[in-house]
Amino acid sequence: MQVIANILIALVALIHLYIVVLEMFLWTTPRGQKAFGLTPEFAEASKALAANQGLYNGFLAAGLIYALVRQDFAASVLFTVFVIVAGIYGTFTASRKIFFVQVVPGGLALLFVLLAG
């Protein structure tokens, strides 16, 4: 169970690192605009907000990586719960796609962390 939990935590961390790149560096590019369904005008107008959002996703990734490297059960639970809560909020306020990109992988990771613990 621990191996599966570790793989899932790593996957969730990688997802969040990719989100960091999209939000902080690619927001105004065609790739960033496509990922988030943005017009070029909106992307340009909101790029500072997106970068801030990306930074928060970076903190989630950093916490997950810390938990993985240290094999810290409490940190694994804490940061997967943070991911799930952020994902639920995003699902209701931004896009239902967030549920599948963030909540489902985070929930699976949390499930396996708890089963392994």
C-alpha positions in Angstrom: 0.0 0.0 0.0 2.8 2.4 0.8 4.3 2.1 -2.7 1.0 2.9 -4.3 0.5 5.9 -1.8 4.0 7.2 -2.7 3.3 6.9 -6.5 0.0 8.7 -6.1 1.5 11.5 -3.9 4.3 11.9 -6.5 1.6 12.1 -9.3 -0.4 14.7 -7.5 2.8 16.7 -6.8 3.7 16.5 -10.6 0.2 17.7 -11.5 0.6 20.7 -9.3 4.1 21.5 -10.6 2.6 21.5 -14.1 -0.1 23.8 -12.9 2.5 26.1 -11.5 4.2 26.3 -14.9 0.9 26.9 -16.6 -0.2 29.6 -14.2 3.1 31.4 -13.6 4.9 31.1 -16.9 2.5 30.0 -19.7 -0.7 31.8 -18.8 -0.6 34.2 -21.7 0.7 31.7 -24.3 -1.6 29.6 -26.5 -0.9 26.5 -24.4 -1.9 28.3 -21.1 -5.0 29.9 -22.8 -6.1 26.5 -24.1 -5.6 24.8 -20.8 -7.8 27.3 -19.0 -10.1 28.3 -21.8 -8.9 31.9 -21.8 -9.1 34.6 -24.4 -5.8 36.4 -25.1 -7.3 39.6 -23.6 -8.4 37.9 -20.4 -5.1 36.1 -20.0 -3.2 39.3 -20.3 -5.4 41.1 -17.9 -5.3 38.4 -15.3 -1.7 37.2 -15.5 -0.7 38.7 -12.1 -3.6 36.9 -10.4 -2.7 33.6 -12.2 1.0 33.9 -11.1 -0.2 34.3 -7.5 -2.5 31.3 -7.9 0.5 29.4 -9.4 2.6 30.2 -6.3 0.0 28.6 -4.0 -0.1 25.5 -6.2 3.7 25.5 -5.8 3.3 25.4 -2.1 1.0 22.4 -2.4 3.6 20.6 -4.6 6.4 21.5 -2.2 4.4 20.1 0.8 3.7 16.9 -1.1 7.3 16.5 -2.1 8.4 17.1 1.5 5.9 14.5 2.7 7.1 12.0 0.1 10.9 12.5 0.8 10.5 12.4 4.6 7.9 9.6 4.4 5.9 11.8 6.8 2.4 10.4 7.4 1.0 13.6 8.9 2.3 15.8 6.2 1.0 13.4 3.5 -2.5 13.6 5.0 -2.3 17.4 5.5 -1.2 18.2 2.0 -3.5 15.8 0.2 -6.4 17.3 2.2 -5.2 20.8 1.2 -5.2 19.6 -2.4 -8.7 18.1 -2.1 -10.1 21.2 -0.4 -8.5 23.6 -3.0 -9.9 21.3 -5.7 -13.4 21.3 -4.4 -13.4 25.0 -4.1 -12.0 25.3 -7.7 -14.6 22.9 -8.9 -17.5 25.0 -7.6 -15.9 28.4 -8.5 -13.9 27.9 -11.6 -14.3 24.7 -13.6 -15.8 21.2 -13.1 -12.7 19.9 -14.8 -10.7 20.7 -11.6 -12.6 17.9 -9.9 -11.0 15.3 -12.2 -7.6 16.9 -12.4 -7.2 17.7 -8.7 -9.8 16.2 -6.4 -9.9 12.6 -7.8 -6.1 12.1 -7.8 -5.8 13.8 -4.4 -8.6 11.7 -3.0 -7.0 8.5 -4.3 -3.6 9.5 -2.8 -5.3 10.3 0.6 -7.1 6.9 0.5 -3.9 5.0 0.0 -1.9 7.1 2.5 -4.6 6.2 5.1 -4.6 2.6 4.1 -0.8 2.4 4.3 -0.7 4.3 7.6 
